[in-house]
Amino acid sequence: MALNVVIASPEVVPFAKTGGLADVAGSLPHALKRLGCKVSVFMPLYREIREKGVEMEATGVEVTVPLGRRTLTGKVCRGETDGIPVYFIKRDEFFDRSYLYGTPEGDYFDNLERFTFFSRAVLEAIKVDKLGVKADIIHCHDWQSALIPAYIKDIYKNSFPGTKTVFTIHNIAYQGLFPYYLFSYTGLSGKLFSMEGMEFWGKINLLKAGIVFSDIVTTVSEGYSKEIQTAEYGYGLEGVLKSRQKHLYGVLNGVDYTHWNPATDELIPARYSLKDLKGKKACKKELIKEFSLKIKTTEPLVGIISRLADQKGFDILADAMEDIMKLDIGMVVLGTGEKKYHRLFEELARLHPERLGVKITFDNAMAHRIEAGCDMFLMPSKYEPCGLNQIYSLRYGTIPVVRATGGLDDTIRDYKGGLGNGFKFREYSKRALVEKFKEAVGVYKDKKAWEALREKAMKEDYSWERSAKRYLELYDSALGTEATAPVRAKK
Ligand code: ADP
């Protein structure tokens, strides 16, 4: 019988996205379906989904969620993505807003209420049994849906006796921390607010609830699953993760090559493949024009597409920029996020108007054009749970220059005279970054060597199938339906 999998995620491509989580929650359901699972997706109905005109219908299912002294109702709408049902939880008071989690000035003040409501509404919607959704597994993502495992172990125990939960951490730095006085909103038993439960230095920690109460915890690369068990990367949760080590797994994100493939990509000016790379040249020319750069087409063009956040390594990049810009290169940056980085990149663009182009916005089509038009892609991250752009870059023949951390370390092998698929430095410093960057520019000047490297990169395969199979093994293991405990995936 088909395994019934419910994916609960605060963002899902193609409906709403702020980062890689949305790509994962958008692709994994399809990959699981190809493996024979029956998948349903749940997410909040944000304003942007309505503004996009996403087709959906009312299901007639209304959920009731107690939230502190109030009892709130929400509606469930049904849409779909390529044959997979997507259930949108509608309560305009919480989700009809300009942003998903907060404005550039800061998080929304009522995020605990918003995502408590979402998490509980998902369970209520399944429980009433009118949607025809069965849940052998509920696969939850990040702090916004992390209360679901706690509910299933506590007040929904009897409603979901056979259901197991898998919780995926996409970024441990975002934990969903809230003051204790809000705990009553969750409706959970008081005993769950303890050191062994979801208490964290006197506060509610939603991510910790997911880690502690789920049957299986995963994170998005093998490397990151080890890193977060150390004080340097664990953001205070390293001890809890160590205590769950036996149930903690790293599963590398896959890539949806139907969206990210230069041979079929409708969002780029010209298509290309390994057999015929003329289109890549055309994409580069167009990109230089689009960003009004004054560089020669023979000079290397470097791309950055990123949330502008501390984790992404912009402090060492800022220090390195003077040295980097001396190397006769062009650079294009697409990003949005923290104000201090908006200012930093705008200032850098003023200093290097001919060679550096910056767009402070979120623009998926432009992200595709940058992947296609650049020669190199830079990710000097301080930490990177998985990272998707370096994997997209490989397929677009845009050579990644990365710091060896988390998923970047797992997917990119250093050049080393022709052995690797990119360039990788380890020490988190301006010096190491500049040195590696210079090496990349040096190899770029050797046309034969660069072509060989590009060929190797474009042949790499990070499709979802392998990762989805791994999740399936873990679902089976949570349900106790496999013959033996899963063997950890080999790197
Ligand atoms: P994170 O989840 O930490 O933001 P990932 O590399 O895992 O980083 O995923 C980022 C995703 O968001 C990629 O698909 C990337 O192309 C996209 N992205 C990030 N910033 C932008 C932007 N400003 N415009 C368009 N896409 C963006």
Residues whose N, C-alpha, C, O or C-beta is under 5 A from the ligand:
A	BS01	ADP	T18 G19 G20 L21 I305 S306 R307 L334 G335 T336 T361 F362 D363 N364 A367 G387 L388 N389
